[in-house]
Amino acid sequence: MRILVIGATGTIGSAVAANLAVRHEVVAASRRGPLRVDMADTATIDTLFATAGTVDAVVCCAASGGLTPLSSGSDTAFWAGLDGKLVGQVNLVRRAAARVRDGGSVTLTSGRFTEPVPGSSLGYLVNAGLEAFVHAAATEMPRGIRLNTVSPGWVRETLLGLGMDPAGGTPVADIAQVYVDAVEGTAHGRTLPAGMP
């Protein structure tokens, strides 16, 4: 298969791209690099598909959002995660529906922690919305294209990089395998947990 991996230079995205590249052709895209895309900018999504052409699958590992306190900061700062992670991935699906071959797949990234932590309220809103979108939009995907989202929790390597206890994290290789299973499997309209205890 020819698979477009968005966010291919990040912790999860690079592991997903490397795993898929063993058996498939991977077209890597990221914010920085030869094939650029910004999930908050629909023009770059359009340019990405115009450049990449038709693919068998799209995997988006690029969407992220930091912890944002509910009562501090500006509205712009608070809502920043909404544009790239939720609206950006919805726009990606709308465009991918015309660019993915019959019977292909689109895999997005949601993700939440097992328990809320301070600053996670917007993340819960965005991810719950994305998961509901995937469940409903799966019924509208044309030509047998499958739509799923992967919900990773804490990544062990990220916790290590932050100087935190890695015990509550899942190795990135295990999380990447869930994305690969979404691409190569038969799941449709599902939120696939990865790293949830």
Stockholm file with secondary structure:
# STOCKHOLM 1.0

chainA/1-197         MRILVIGATGTIGSAVAANLAVRHEVVAASRRGPLRVDMADTATIDTLFATAGTVDAVVCCAASGGLTPLSSGSDTAFWAGLDGKLVGQVNLVRRAAARVRDGGSVTLTSGRFTEPVPGSSLGYLVNAGLEAFVHAAATEMPRGIRLNTVSPGWVRETLLGLGMDPAGGTPVADIAQVYVDAVEGTAHGRTLPAGMP
#=GR chainA/1-197 SS CEEEEETTTSHHHHHHHHHHHTTSEEEEEBSSSSSBCCTTCHHHHHHHHHHHCCEEEEEECCCCCCCCCSSSSCHHHHHHHIIIIIIHHHHHHHHHHHHEEEEEEEEEECCCCSSCCTTCHHHHHHHHHHHHHHHHHGGGCSTTCEEEEEEECCBHHHHHHTTCCGGGCBCHHHHHHHHHHHHHSCCCSEEEEESCC
#=GC SS_cons         CEEEEETTTSHHHHHHHHHHHTTSEEEEEBSSSSSBCCTTCHHHHHHHHHHHCCEEEEEECCCCCCCCCSSSSCHHHHHHHIIIIIIHHHHHHHHHHHHEEEEEEEEEECCCCSSCCTTCHHHHHHHHHHHHHHHHHGGGCSTTCEEEEEEECCBHHHHHHTTCCGGGCBCHHHHHHHHHHHHHSCCCSEEEEESCC
//
